Amino acid sequence: MSSPLIREIEVKGVITKSNLPVCEYSVNPYVGCTHGCRYCYASFMKRFTGHTEPWGAFLDVKNWPEIKNPKKYAGKELFIGSVTDPYLPQEEKYGRTRALLEQLKGSGAKLSIATKSDLILRDIDILSDIKEHSPVLCKITITAAEDGLASKLEPGVCPSSARFEAVKRLSGAGIFT
């Protein structure tokens, strides 16, 4: 597979009112995906992007103005990664998820994060700080226990063994997984 098209886009905000039953707001610091999962449920989202490339061949990196009043989300459920994994490999370069967490620190928002990446461990410091004031739930998808099978199902994702280790370390830090 060729390299995905990556572009930075300006957006008015990153937090969106949600109709999902699990949260009041959804937050996706990226649009698109580079994981290439064989079973992807989110490919239907392409129709909202304006992209002609297939799902998995593009990624839009969102740049938003600083969240002006993060405390307005106190007690509210925010689901980070409802459509696009917030810890795609490109997060190492762009840091949009880390920037989001920094902006939400001290807000009192209840955070739920879904990822397939051990890169979440980079932010264990911020997550530990946030969980002292409001709930944090980190959901890490582990599709197959065996690394070889997982790499066939999810070619652009870190090995399952790394995800198991991430769950262990997050849990060890007192973060609910």
C-alpha positions as CSV (number, residue, x, y, z in Angstrom):
1,M,0.0,0.0,0.0
2,S,1.3,3.5,-0.8
3,S,1.7,6.2,1.7
4,P,-1.5,7.8,2.8
5,L,-2.4,11.4,1.8
6,I,-1.9,13.5,5.0
7,R,-3.1,17.0,5.2
8,E,-3.7,19.5,8.0
9,I,-7.1,21.1,8.2
10,E,-8.4,24.0,10.2
11,V,-11.6,23.3,12.1
12,K,-13.8,25.5,14.3
13,G,-13.8,23.0,17.2
14,V,-12.9,19.4,18.0
15,I,-15.7,18.5,20.4
16,T,-19.0,17.6,18.9
17,K,-22.3,16.9,20.5
18,S,-23.0,13.2,20.1
19,N,-26.0,11.0,19.6
20,L,-24.1,7.9,20.7
21,P,-25.6,6.2,23.7
22,V,-22.2,6.0,25.4
23,C,-21.3,9.7,25.6
24,E,-22.6,13.3,25.4
25,Y,-19.7,14.5,23.2
26,S,-17.5,12.8,20.6
27,V,-13.9,13.9,19.9
28,N,-11.8,12.9,17.0
29,P,-8.5,14.8,16.6
30,Y,-8.1,13.2,13.1
31,V,-10.4,12.3,10.2
32,G,-9.6,9.2,8.2
33,C,-7.3,6.3,9.3
34,T,-4.1,4.6,8.4
35,H,-4.6,1.3,10.3
36,G,-5.9,-0.6,7.3
37,C,-8.1,-3.0,9.4
38,R,-9.8,-5.7,7.4
39,Y,-13.0,-5.4,9.5
40,C,-13.2,-1.6,9.6
41,Y,-16.7,-0.3,10.6
42,A,-15.9,3.4,10.0
43,S,-15.3,3.4,6.3
44,F,-18.9,4.8,5.8
45,M,-17.5,8.1,7.2
46,K,-15.6,8.7,4.0
47,R,-18.8,10.2,2.5
48,F,-18.6,13.1,4.9
49,T,-14.9,13.9,4.2
50,G,-14.8,15.2,0.6
51,H,-12.0,12.7,-0.1
52,T,-11.9,10.6,-3.3
53,E,-9.2,8.3,-1.9
54,P,-10.4,5.1,-0.3
55,W,-10.8,4.9,3.5
56,G,-7.4,4.0,4.9
57,A,-5.6,6.1,2.2
58,F,-6.0,9.5,3.8
59,L,-5.7,11.3,7.1
60,D,-6.8,14.8,8.0
61,V,-5.0,16.3,11.0
62,K,-7.3,18.7,12.7
63,N,-6.1,22.0,14.0
64,W,-8.6,23.8,16.2
65,P,-8.6,27.0,18.3
66,E,-7.8,26.4,22.0
67,I,-10.9,25.2,23.9
68,K,-12.0,28.4,25.5
69,N,-14.1,27.1,28.4
70,P,-13.1,23.5,29.1
71,K,-15.0,23.5,32.4
72,K,-18.3,23.6,30.5
73,Y,-17.7,19.9,30.0
74,A,-17.4,19.1,33.7
75,G,-19.3,16.0,34.5
76,K,-20.0,15.3,30.8
77,E,-18.9,12.1,29.0
78,L,-16.4,12.8,26.2
79,F,-15.5,9.8,23.9
80,I,-12.1,10.4,22.3
81,G,-11.7,8.2,19.2
82,S,-15.3,7.3,18.4
83,V,-14.5,7.1,14.6
84,T,-10.7,7.6,14.2
85,D,-8.1,6.2,16.5
86,P,-6.6,9.2,18.4
87,Y,-3.3,7.3,18.6
88,L,-2.6,6.6,15.0
89,P,1.2,6.4,14.2
90,Q,0.9,10.0,12.9
91,E,0.1,11.2,16.5
92,E,3.8,11.0,17.2
93,K,4.5,13.8,14.8
94,Y,1.3,15.9,15.1
95,G,0.5,15.5,18.8
96,R,-3.2,16.5,18.4
97,T,-4.4,14.0,21.0
98,R,-1.9,15.2,23.5
99,A,-2.8,18.8,22.8
100,L,-6.4,17.9,23.4
101,L,-5.7,16.2,26.7
102,E,-3.7,19.2,27.8
103,Q,-6.6,21.5,27.0
104,L,-9.0,19.3,28.9
105,K,-6.8,19.0,32.0
106,G,-8.7,20.3,35.0
107,S,-12.0,20.5,33.1
108,G,-13.8,17.8,35.1
109,A,-14.9,16.0,31.9
110,K,-15.3,12.2,32.1
111,L,-13.0,10.8,29.4
112,S,-13.3,7.6,27.5
113,I,-10.6,6.8,25.0
114,A,-10.6,4.1,22.4
115,T,-7.4,3.1,20.7
116,K,-5.4,0.1,19.2
117,S,-2.1,1.7,20.0
118,D,0.5,1.5,22.8
119,L,1.3,5.1,22.0
120,I,-1.3,6.0,24.6
121,L,1.5,5.3,27.2
122,R,3.2,8.5,26.1
123,D,0.3,10.4,27.7
124,I,0.2,8.4,30.9
125,D,1.4,11.5,32.8
126,I,-1.6,13.6,31.6
127,L,-4.1,10.8,32.0
128,S,-2.9,10.2,35.6
129,D,-3.3,13.9,36.3
130,I,-6.8,14.0,34.8
131,K,-8.0,10.9,36.6
132,E,-7.3,12.5,40.0
133,H,-10.2,14.9,39.3
134,S,-12.5,13.0,37.0
135,P,-13.0,9.5,35.6
136,V,-10.7,8.3,32.7
137,L,-11.4,5.0,30.9
138,C,-8.9,3.7,28.3
139,K,-10.3,1.1,25.9
140,I,-7.6,-0.8,24.0
141,T,-8.8,-3.1,21.2
142,I,-7.1,-6.4,21.1
143,T,-8.5,-8.3,18.1
144,A,-6.3,-11.4,18.4
145,A,-4.0,-12.5,21.1
146,E,-1.4,-13.7,18.6
147,D,0.7,-11.0,17.0
148,G,0.9,-12.7,13.6
149,L,-2.9,-13.0,13.3
150,A,-3.4,-9.5,14.6
151,S,-1.0,-8.1,11.9
152,K,-3.0,-9.7,9.2
153,L,-6.3,-8.3,10.5
154,E,-4.8,-4.9,11.3
155,P,-1.7,-4.3,9.2
156,G,-1.0,-0.7,10.4
157,V,-1.4,-1.4,14.1
158,C,1.2,-2.2,16.8
159,P,1.4,-5.8,17.9
160,S,-1.2,-7.3,20.3
161,S,1.6,-8.0,22.8
162,A,2.4,-4.2,22.9
163,R,-1.3,-3.5,23.5
164,F,-1.5,-6.1,26.3
165,E,1.5,-4.4,27.9
166,A,-0.2,-1.0,27.5
167,V,-3.3,-2.3,29.4
168,K,-1.0,-3.6,32.1
169,R,0.9,-0.3,32.5
170,L,-2.2,1.9,32.4
171,S,-3.9,-0.3,35.0
172,G,-0.8,-0.2,37.1
173,A,-1.0,3.6,37.0
174,G,-4.5,3.4,38.4
175,I,-6.2,4.2,35.1
176,F,-9.3,2.1,34.4
177,T,-8.9,-0.1,31.3
